[in-house]
């Protein structure tokens, strides 16, 4: 567990020093949020939970939890995901 946090710290430092996008180095998901109606997620690892009020996405290093109303997955590829609806919150675990 300690080595994992050391590795994460080194990755974070490399991202800052070399001014690289975090998702390129560490496999973190990249979210593009348009208002409260649309979320585009890149570098996802799958859907863990899905209904019209909550969607939980495996982001590899963290979970992305979207909560709202009338949420729907409009398109999905192996590494990209488009979610539309009335988004109330986005949480990271």
Secondary structure, 3 states (H helix, E strand, C coil): CHHHHHHHHHHHHHHHHHCCCHHHHHCCCEEEEECCCEEEEECCCCEEEECCCEEEEECCCCEEEEEEEEEEEEEECCCEEEEEEEEEEEEEC
